[in-house]
Amino acid sequence: LDIDAWRAMIGFVGQETFLFNESIYHNLGLGKSGATREQIEAAAVLAGAGEFIERLPDAYETAIGDRGVLLSGGQRQRLALARALVRDPQVLLLDEATSDLDSRSQAMIQASISAMRGIRTVVVVAHRLSTIRDSDLIVVLDAGRVTEMGSHNDLMEQGGHYADFYATELGGPAA
C-alpha cells in the first residue's frame, strides 16, 4: 500500500481535540474533503452527537468558539469521533479518547463504539479499563512487551497484570 491509501483507511481520535471557531458542520467536514451533508450528519449520529447538535440554536451551523470552548468536554470528544467517522475508515484508532470525560460522556462514546461492531475495526488505547472491558481482544503491554491477551473474562481468570489493574480501578483487591 502506498502511504496515502494507508492513511485513507485509518481514522484517529486522540485525547486532545482541536476544533476551530467555525460551525459544527465545517469542523466535521474537515474529516473528509468533499463530504456531503448526509455523510456528516450520519457520522454525527453514529458518534452520539446528533441529538445534542440538533438542540443547539443553529444545529449544525452553530459556531462553537475557539477550540470548541462553547461545548462540554464530552461534546467536543463526540465531535472528534464524528469527524473521524466522516472518513468512513476501515480502522478507527482511539488513543485515550475518553480519559478526561465524565462517566456519562464516556458511556455515550462507549455506546457509539459498540454500535460500530462488525462495521470497522476499532483499536482502543486506554488506561481506564472500563473503556475496554467489552472488547473482543484485549492486549496488555508492560514495558513495551505483550504480557497478556484475551477477553476481559479470560484475563480476569488468568489473575495477571490486567486483573490487578482492574481491581485497582474498582478500588479493591484482585479477584
N, C-alpha and C positions, 0 to 999 in steps of 0.2 A: 504494500500500500504506500502511496505517496503521502506525505505529511498532511496535505490539505484534505485528502479523503479520510485519513485517520481522525483528524480534528473534527471533521463534519459528523462523525459518528458518536462523539462524546459531548455530553452536557455537564457542566460543572457548577456546583453551588458550594461556596465556602462559608466560613464563619462570618467573615466581614462582607457586607453587602454594600455596593455602591450604586446609588440611584441619583439621577440628575434632576435638577429643578425644572422638570418638564411634566407633561401629562403621564398618567399611568400607561396609556396607550403607547406613547413614544418610548417610555422606558422598557416596556415588554417587547416592543418591536425591534429593539436593539439585539435581541436574541437571534434574529434571522432577517437578513436583508430581503425585502420584498414580501414579508409575512402579511397575510391577509387579516382582515378584522376577525374573520371566523376562526382562523388559527390562533390568534392572540386570545380571543375570548375562551376558546376551548382549553387552551393551556392554563388560563387563569382558573377556570372551573376545576380542572384536574389537580391544580396546586392548592385548592381550597381557598382561593382568593376571590372567586367570582361574586360570592354573596356580599362580602364587605365592600367590594368595589361598587357594586350596584347601589349600596346605601350611601355612598359619598355624594356630595352636592352635584357634581358633574360626571359621575360614574367614571368611565374610562378617560374622560377628558379632564379630570381633576388634576391640577398641578400639586405635586407632593412635597415641594420645598427642597432646598439643598440637602442632598444625601438622604432624602425621604423623611426629613425631620417632622413632617406633619402626620406621620404614621407611627404605629407602635412597632416594637421590635419584631413581633410575630407577623405583622402585616408586611414589613419590609422583607422578611425571610420568605414569606409566601410569594411575594412578587419576584424575588430572586429565583425561586423554584420555577415559577411560571415562565420567566424569561429563558431559563434553560430548556424548559419543555417546548417552547415555541419552535425550537430547532428540531423537535421530534427525534432526539438522539436514540441510538440503539443502546448506549451505555450512559447511565446517569451516575456521576460521581458526586457524593455529598461528603464534604470534608468538615466535620464538626458543625454541620449546618443547623443543629438545634441546641448547641451547647449553651447559648446565652438566653434561651427562651424560657418563659414560664411554662408550667405543666400544661395549661390549656392550649397554648400555641404549639407546644411540642406534640400534643395529642392530635391536633389538626394536621400538622405536617406528617405525622406517622400514618394517619388515615389516608392521606394523599399518596404516600409511598406504598401502602398496602394496595391501593387501587391500581397501581402500576404493575402488580404481579402478573406475569405472563405476557406483558406488553413490551418490557425492556429489562435489561439487566441493570440493577441498582447496586452500586458499591457504596457502602456507608463506612466512613472512618469516624469512630466515636470513642470517647472515654465514658460517656454516660451509657451504661449498659442497657438501660431500659429502652434506649433508642434501637438497639439491635436484637433484642430478645426474640422477636418473631422471624428473624432472618432464616433463610434456608440453610445457609452455611456461615458459621462464624469462625474467623481465623484470628487466633490470639498471637500477638507478637510480643517478644520480650528481648530487648537489646538488639532489635533488628532481625531476630530469628523467629520462625514459626515454631511455637511451642505446643499449640493445641489447635484442633479443627473439629468442627461438628455442629450439631444443632444446640440450642440452649439446653435442652434436656440431657443430651449426650455429655456436654461439658460439665453440667452440674453433677452428673453421676461420676465423672472422672475425678472430681474433687481437686482439680489443679488450680492454676492461677485464676482462670475465669470464675470458678466457684468462689474463690476467696474474694476477688474483686466485687462480684455480685453481692455477696453477703455484706461486704463493707459498704456498698452503695445503699443497701437496705438498712444499714445500721445495726447489724447483728453478726453472730458467728456464722461461719460457713456451714452449709447443710451437710 
